[in-house]
């Protein structure tokens, strides 16, 4: 951990094609993000996690043509994430970590349509070691924590947990077929678990716990052959737990705290 504090300085004051990785994780930066980051035209990795940044979602970063990793976790980001009519916004993004902030409103449906980088099954040479690891950097493996267990993965991540999102989970999330980790836990989400999540063929970890989801667990989730961890606890789900394949390996605490 470094000791930098105050506002984040201006990077790429002029349009700069050179800066590719900016890692300011684990400092004491506060204030808003400098808009000059939009000039970092070759930026691939932006990690601002574990600071005290107070701002709304930086939609203006969506124009960066090479951005693959955006980590804003554990800050004071807030407000709704507005829908975008620009289909090229964040089209190369493969890792998005917005966890532990104060985002609110509905999940950004149009962005899920834009995330072309998560729609194709392919090897990913650069992925994210998350908050559970001793260090935060980009390497060949990914560590996430599910129910206190560290899981090492190689792949693509979307983490919007521990915010104030509400409304339903969009069906379009099922288009992100190369996702390895999907975490919407600890929000105020309602409605049914979309059956389209059964299309996430590469998924290894799914956490929808601590929401207000209703209905039955979709049987389509049994098609997720690589699923190692599932957490649907503390919702309002009813009905029988699907049987078969990976579901035969999950413990009861994956479903505890539901209606029935």
NUBAFI-791369 format. One record per residue (C-alpha): x, y, z; residue in three letters; residue number from 1. Coordinates in steps of 0.25 Angstrom, whole numbers, plus 5000, padded with zeros to 4 digits. Layout:
REM NUBAFI-791369
+------+------+------+------+------+
|   xx |   yy |   zz | resn | resi |
+------+------+------+------+------+
|    X |    Y |    Z |  ALA |  NUM |
...
+------+------+------+------+------+
REM end
This chain:
REM NUBAFI-791369
+------+------+------+------+------+
|   xx |   yy |   zz | resn | resi |
+------+------+------+------+------+
| 5000 | 5000 | 5000 |  UNK |    1 |
| 5005 | 5014 | 4996 |  UNK |    2 |
| 5002 | 5027 | 5003 |  UNK |    3 |
| 4998 | 5036 | 4992 |  UNK |    4 |
| 4986 | 5045 | 4996 |  UNK |    5 |
| 4978 | 5057 | 4990 |  UNK |    6 |
| 4973 | 5058 | 4976 |  UNK |    7 |
| 4978 | 5049 | 4965 |  UNK |    8 |
| 4987 | 5057 | 4956 |  UNK |    9 |
| 4985 | 5059 | 4942 |  UNK |   10 |
| 4990 | 5048 | 4933 |  UNK |   11 |
| 4990 | 5050 | 4918 |  UNK |   12 |
| 4988 | 5065 | 4918 |  UNK |   13 |
| 4989 | 5064 | 4903 |  UNK |   14 |
| 4985 | 5052 | 4895 |  UNK |   15 |
| 4995 | 5042 | 4899 |  UNK |   16 |
| 4996 | 5028 | 4892 |  UNK |   17 |
| 5007 | 5023 | 4901 |  UNK |   18 |
| 5001 | 5020 | 4915 |  UNK |   19 |
| 4995 | 5006 | 4915 |  UNK |   20 |
| 4994 | 5002 | 4930 |  UNK |   21 |
| 4990 | 5012 | 4941 |  UNK |   22 |
| 4990 | 5005 | 4955 |  UNK |   23 |
| 4986 | 5015 | 4966 |  UNK |   24 |
| 4980 | 5004 | 4975 |  UNK |   25 |
| 4981 | 5004 | 4990 |  UNK |   26 |
| 4984 | 5019 | 4993 |  UNK |   27 |
| 4976 | 5031 | 4999 |  UNK |   28 |
| 4973 | 5038 | 4986 |  UNK |   29 |
| 4960 | 5046 | 4988 |  UNK |   30 |
| 4951 | 5056 | 4980 |  UNK |   31 |
| 4946 | 5053 | 4965 |  UNK |   32 |
| 4953 | 5046 | 4954 |  UNK |   33 |
| 4961 | 5056 | 4945 |  UNK |   34 |
| 4955 | 5056 | 4931 |  UNK |   35 |
| 4968 | 5056 | 4925 |  UNK |   36 |
| 4968 | 5041 | 4926 |  UNK |   37 |
| 4960 | 5041 | 4914 |  UNK |   38 |
| 4972 | 5046 | 4906 |  UNK |   39 |
| 4980 | 5033 | 4910 |  UNK |   40 |
| 4976 | 5027 | 4896 |  UNK |   41 |
| 4984 | 5014 | 4898 |  UNK |   42 |
| 4980 | 5011 | 4912 |  UNK |   43 |
| 4977 | 4996 | 4914 |  UNK |   44 |
| 4976 | 4995 | 4930 |  UNK |   45 |
| 4971 | 5005 | 4939 |  UNK |   46 |
| 4971 | 5001 | 4954 |  UNK |   47 |
| 4966 | 5012 | 4964 |  UNK |   48 |
| 4961 | 5002 | 4975 |  UNK |   49 |
| 4962 | 5004 | 4990 |  UNK |   50 |
| 4963 | 5019 | 4990 |  UNK |   51 |
| 4953 | 5030 | 4994 |  UNK |   52 |
| 4949 | 5035 | 4981 |  UNK |   53 |
| 4936 | 5042 | 4981 |  UNK |   54 |
| 4929 | 5043 | 4967 |  UNK |   55 |
| 4919 | 5038 | 4958 |  UNK |   56 |
| 4921 | 5026 | 4948 |  UNK |   57 |
| 4932 | 5031 | 4938 |  UNK |   58 |
| 4924 | 5028 | 4925 |  UNK |   59 |
| 4933 | 5037 | 4917 |  UNK |   60 |
| 4944 | 5026 | 4919 |  UNK |   61 |
| 4935 | 5017 | 4909 |  UNK |   62 |
| 4942 | 5024 | 4897 |  UNK |   63 |
| 4955 | 5018 | 4900 |  UNK |   64 |
| 4957 | 5008 | 4889 |  UNK |   65 |
| 4966 | 4998 | 4896 |  UNK |   66 |
| 4961 | 4999 | 4911 |  UNK |   67 |
| 4960 | 4984 | 4916 |  UNK |   68 |
| 4961 | 4985 | 4931 |  UNK |   69 |
| 4953 | 4996 | 4939 |  UNK |   70 |
| 4954 | 4994 | 4954 |  UNK |   71 |
| 4947 | 5005 | 4963 |  UNK |   72 |
| 4944 | 4996 | 4975 |  UNK |   73 |
| 4944 | 5001 | 4989 |  UNK |   74 |
| 4942 | 5016 | 4987 |  UNK |   75 |
| 4931 | 5026 | 4988 |  UNK |   76 |
| 4925 | 5025 | 4974 |  UNK |   77 |
| 4910 | 5028 | 4974 |  UNK |   78 |
| 4898 | 5031 | 4966 |  UNK |   79 |
| 4891 | 5024 | 4955 |  UNK |   80 |
| 4899 | 5018 | 4943 |  UNK |   81 |
| 4892 | 5025 | 4931 |  UNK |   82 |
| 4888 | 5017 | 4919 |  UNK |   83 |
| 4897 | 5019 | 4907 |  UNK |   84 |
| 4892 | 5020 | 4892 |  UNK |   85 |
| 4907 | 5019 | 4887 |  UNK |   86 |
| 4909 | 5004 | 4884 |  UNK |   87 |
| 4924 | 5005 | 4884 |  UNK |   88 |
| 4925 | 5009 | 4898 |  UNK |   89 |
| 4933 | 5000 | 4906 |  UNK |   90 |
| 4933 | 4990 | 4895 |  UNK |   91 |
| 4947 | 4984 | 4898 |  UNK |   92 |
| 4944 | 4983 | 4913 |  UNK |   93 |
| 4947 | 4969 | 4919 |  UNK |   94 |
| 4948 | 4972 | 4934 |  UNK |   95 |
| 4938 | 4982 | 4941 |  UNK |   96 |
| 4939 | 4983 | 4956 |  UNK |   97 |
| 4930 | 4993 | 4962 |  UNK |   98 |
| 4928 | 4986 | 4976 |  UNK |   99 |
| 4927 | 4993 | 4989 |  UNK |  100 |
| 4922 | 5007 | 4985 |  UNK |  101 |
| 4909 | 5014 | 4986 |  UNK |  102 |
| 4904 | 5012 | 4971 |  UNK |  103 |
| 4888 | 5012 | 4971 |  UNK |  104 |
| 4877 | 5011 | 4961 |  UNK |  105 |
| 4875 | 5000 | 4950 |  UNK |  106 |
| 4886 | 4991 | 4945 |  UNK |  107 |
| 4891 | 4998 | 4932 |  UNK |  108 |
| 4885 | 4989 | 4921 |  UNK |  109 |
| 4891 | 4996 | 4909 |  UNK |  110 |
| 4905 | 4994 | 4915 |  UNK |  111 |
| 4903 | 4979 | 4915 |  UNK |  112 |
| 4900 | 4980 | 4901 |  UNK |  113 |
| 4912 | 4988 | 4898 |  UNK |  114 |
| 4922 | 4979 | 4905 |  UNK |  115 |
| 4927 | 4972 | 4893 |  UNK |  116 |
| 4940 | 4967 | 4900 |  UNK |  117 |
| 4931 | 4958 | 4908 |  UNK |  118 |
| 4923 | 4952 | 4897 |  UNK |  119 |
| 4934 | 4943 | 4891 |  UNK |  120 |
| 4940 | 4930 | 4897 |  UNK |  121 |
| 4955 | 4932 | 4896 |  UNK |  122 |
| 4968 | 4932 | 4904 |  UNK |  123 |
| 4970 | 4944 | 4912 |  UNK |  124 |
| 4985 | 4948 | 4913 |  UNK |  125 |
| 4982 | 4959 | 4924 |  UNK |  126 |
| 4973 | 4957 | 4936 |  UNK |  127 |
| 4971 | 4963 | 4949 |  UNK |  128 |
| 4975 | 4958 | 4963 |  UNK |  129 |
| 4964 | 4964 | 4972 |  UNK |  130 |
| 4963 | 4970 | 4986 |  UNK |  131 |
| 4965 | 4956 | 4993 |  UNK |  132 |
| 4979 | 4955 | 4988 |  UNK |  133 |
| 4991 | 4960 | 4995 |  UNK |  134 |
| 4995 | 4969 | 4983 |  UNK |  135 |
| 4987 | 4976 | 4973 |  UNK |  136 |
| 4992 | 4974 | 4959 |  UNK |  137 |
| 4989 | 4968 | 4945 |  UNK |  138 |
| 4995 | 4954 | 4942 |  UNK |  139 |
| 4991 | 4941 | 4937 |  UNK |  140 |
| 4982 | 4937 | 4948 |  UNK |  141 |
| 4970 | 4943 | 4955 |  UNK |  142 |
| 4966 | 4941 | 4970 |  UNK |  143 |
| 4952 | 4944 | 4975 |  UNK |  144 |
| 4946 | 4941 | 4989 |  UNK |  145 |
| 4933 | 4934 | 4990 |  UNK |  146 |
| 4927 | 4931 | 5004 |  UNK |  147 |
| 4941 | 4932 | 5010 |  UNK |  148 |
| 4948 | 4923 | 5000 |  UNK |  149 |
| 4959 | 4928 | 4990 |  UNK |  150 |
| 4957 | 4923 | 4976 |  UNK |  151 |
| 4968 | 4924 | 4965 |  UNK |  152 |
| 4962 | 4926 | 4951 |  UNK |  153 |
| 4967 | 4930 | 4938 |  UNK |  154 |
| 4956 | 4939 | 4931 |  UNK |  155 |
| 4947 | 4950 | 4931 |  UNK |  156 |
| 4940 | 4957 | 4942 |  UNK |  157 |
| 4928 | 4966 | 4945 |  UNK |  158 |
| 4926 | 4970 | 4959 |  UNK |  159 |
| 4915 | 4980 | 4963 |  UNK |  160 |
| 4913 | 4975 | 4977 |  UNK |  161 |
| 4911 | 4983 | 4990 |  UNK |  162 |
| 4904 | 4995 | 4984 |  UNK |  163 |
| 4890 | 5000 | 4983 |  UNK |  164 |
| 4885 | 4994 | 4970 |  UNK |  165 |
| 4870 | 4991 | 4969 |  UNK |  166 |
| 4861 | 4986 | 4958 |  UNK |  167 |
| 4862 | 4973 | 4951 |  UNK |  168 |
| 4875 | 4966 | 4945 |  UNK |  169 |
| 4874 | 4968 | 4930 |  UNK |  170 |
| 4873 | 4956 | 4921 |  UNK |  171 |
| 4884 | 4962 | 4913 |  UNK |  172 |
| 4894 | 4958 | 4923 |  UNK |  173 |
| 4893 | 4944 | 4917 |  UNK |  174 |
| 4900 | 4950 | 4904 |  UNK |  175 |
| 4913 | 4951 | 4912 |  UNK |  176 |
| 4916 | 4937 | 4909 |  UNK |  177 |
| 4931 | 4938 | 4912 |  UNK |  178 |
| 4929 | 4942 | 4927 |  UNK |  179 |
| 4936 | 4934 | 4937 |  UNK |  180 |
| 4931 | 4942 | 4949 |  UNK |  181 |
| 4918 | 4949 | 4951 |  UNK |  182 |
| 4915 | 4956 | 4964 |  UNK |  183 |
| 4902 | 4964 | 4967 |  UNK |  184 |
| 4901 | 4961 | 4982 |  UNK |  185 |
| 4898 | 4970 | 4993 |  UNK |  186 |
| 4889 | 4979 | 4985 |  UNK |  187 |
| 4873 | 4982 | 4984 |  UNK |  188 |
| 4870 | 4974 | 4972 |  UNK |  189 |
| 4857 | 4968 | 4970 |  UNK |  190 |
| 4849 | 4959 | 4960 |  UNK |  191 |
| 4853 | 4945 | 4955 |  UNK |  192 |
| 4867 | 4940 | 4952 |  UNK |  193 |
| 4867 | 4941 | 4937 |  UNK |  194 |
| 4868 | 4927 | 4930 |  UNK |  195 |
| 4878 | 4934 | 4920 |  UNK |  196 |
| 4889 | 4932 | 4930 |  UNK |  197 |
| 4889 | 4918 | 4926 |  UNK |  198 |
| 4896 | 4923 | 4913 |  UNK |  199 |
| 4909 | 4927 | 4921 |  UNK |  200 |
| 4916 | 4914 | 4917 |  UNK |  201 |
| 4929 | 4918 | 4923 |  UNK |  202 |
| 4924 | 4923 | 4936 |  UNK |  203 |
| 4931 | 4917 | 4949 |  UNK |  204 |
| 4926 | 4926 | 4960 |  UNK |  205 |
| 4912 | 4932 | 4961 |  UNK |  206 |
| 4908 | 4940 | 4973 |  UNK |  207 |
| 4894 | 4947 | 4974 |  UNK |  208 |
| 4892 | 4946 | 4989 |  UNK |  209 |
| 4886 | 4956 | 4998 |  UNK |  210 |
| 4876 | 4962 | 4989 |  UNK |  211 |
| 4861 | 4961 | 4987 |  UNK |  212 |
| 4860 | 4951 | 4976 |  UNK |  213 |
| 4847 | 4943 | 4975 |  UNK |  214 |
| 4842 | 4930 | 4968 |  UNK |  215 |
| 4849 | 4917 | 4965 |  UNK |  216 |
| 4864 | 4915 | 4961 |  UNK |  217 |
| 4864 | 4913 | 4946 |  UNK |  218 |
| 4867 | 4899 | 4942 |  UNK |  219 |
| 4876 | 4905 | 4931 |  UNK |  220 |
| 4887 | 4908 | 4941 |  UNK |  221 |
| 4890 | 4893 | 4941 |  UNK |  222 |
| 4896 | 4895 | 4927 |  UNK |  223 |
| 4907 | 4902 | 4933 |  UNK |  224 |
| 4917 | 4891 | 4933 |  UNK |  225 |
| 4929 | 4899 | 4939 |  UNK |  226 |
| 4922 | 4905 | 4950 |  UNK |  227 |
| 4930 | 4903 | 4963 |  UNK |  228 |
| 4923 | 4912 | 4973 |  UNK |  229 |
| 4908 | 4917 | 4973 |  UNK |  230 |
| 4902 | 4926 | 4984 |  UNK |  231 |
| 4887 | 4929 | 4983 |  UNK |  232 |
| 4886 | 4930 | 4999 |  UNK |  233 |
| 4877 | 4941 | 5006 |  UNK |  234 |
| 4867 | 4944 | 4995 |  UNK |  235 |
| 4852 | 4940 | 4993 |  UNK |  236 |
| 4854 | 4928 | 4984 |  UNK |  237 |
| 4844 | 4916 | 4985 |  UNK |  238 |
| 4843 | 4903 | 4979 |  UNK |  239 |
| 4852 | 4891 | 4977 |  UNK |  240 |
| 4867 | 4892 | 4975 |  UNK |  241 |
| 4870 | 4887 | 4961 |  UNK |  242 |
| 4878 | 4874 | 4960 |  UNK |  243 |
| 4889 | 4869 | 4951 |  UNK |  244 |
| 4903 | 4872 | 4947 |  UNK |  245 |
| 4910 | 4883 | 4956 |  UNK |  246 |
| 4897 | 4885 | 4964 |  UNK |  247 |
| 4899 | 4872 | 4971 |  UNK |  248 |
| 4912 | 4877 | 4977 |  UNK |  249 |
| 4907 | 4890 | 4983 |  UNK |  250 |
| 4905 | 4890 | 4998 |  UNK |  251 |
| 4892 | 4895 | 5005 |  UNK |  252 |
| 4898 | 4908 | 5009 |  UNK |  253 |
| 4898 | 4912 | 4995 |  UNK |  254 |
| 4883 | 4914 | 4997 |  UNK |  255 |
| 4881 | 4917 | 5011 |  UNK |  256 |
| 4871 | 4928 | 5015 |  UNK |  257 |
| 4861 | 4927 | 5004 |  UNK |  258 |
| 4846 | 4926 | 5005 |  UNK |  259 |
| 4845 | 4911 | 5003 |  UNK |  260 |
+------+------+------+------+------+
REM end
